[in-house]
């Protein structure tokens, strides 16, 4: 009964997105482990139950966490799916907290390489993407390598602080001097490798980085998404949700570097060729670059071996300036897509073929 009571209190706090739910989760699973090993008198558990009860009462009156779209505003997701995903992440984080980074990276890669292909919807999406763009790679062996890379990338996000503390051991740079070749620029990075650690390039650089990101479909896990991109570990970095144009313009006016993932599919964007196939591509990066007369610096994070990575700054892309603003934006993004295509073809198994880029 005490177990069920503690779980109910924990569930209420998790649904409401209370910060206290994180330590409550770890204490709950520690309680399960201890009671499975030792015969504990229930009297000693009453103080814990009382603390959980107080937190649950506070949770009942706490506001609902912010929901970012109508589609996500479904009660079943708020009450069941969203907290379940958060629980799963916390369990994984607790289980692997003391596992060294290289071993954790190997485990994540091996797990997703084994079980990822069983997710038929994603496997079929990847196969279709490859058949359209790189048909020579549309085979099971190549797709296993893609699953392996993204399994590694997911668990490596749990260890951002390790990368931060041991940069000399795990991170190398190529063309880092490009950060200071221009007084200001826009950063364009594809969904390639463990892209979250790109922010490490800006530590002690004298540059301020504004990162645009797509808000998590689960509002309870949004802070986890940000932590995997360095939130709280890189003082020179802050985040702007995609679609908030005013903060982006403000960042550029303040002389800051704006980081935009330019290879996301936007349903109402124009078609621009990407890896040889037309894909809906936002021209926002090119429009901002043209407005502020800035170049776009294309970059990516490439795995060298195991959990080690090289952060590579590839090339500056100059946006055309003519009397036709729309044509300039389209041609500018075509140049950006061409630059990203070159780096993806150089090591295609590290690109995120799992998302429906060419729908």
ABEGO torsion letter per residue (X at the ends): XAAAAAAAAAAAAAAAGBAAAAAAAAAAAAAAAAAAABBBBAAAAAAAAAAAAAAAAAAAABBBBBBABAAAABAAAAAAAAAAAAAAAAAAAAAAAABBAAAAAAAAAAAAAAAAAABAAAAAAAAAAAAAABAAABBAAAAAAAAAAAAAAAAAAAAAAAAAAAAAAABBBBGAAAAAABABBBBBBBBBEBAAAAAAAABGAGBBBBBBBBBBABAAAAAAAAAAAGBGABAABBBBBBGBAAAAAAAAAAGBBBBBBAABBBAABBBBBBGGBBBBBBAAAAAAAAAAGBBBBBBBBBBABEABBBBBBABBBBBBBBABAAAAAAAAAAAAAAAAAAAAAABAAABBAABBAAX
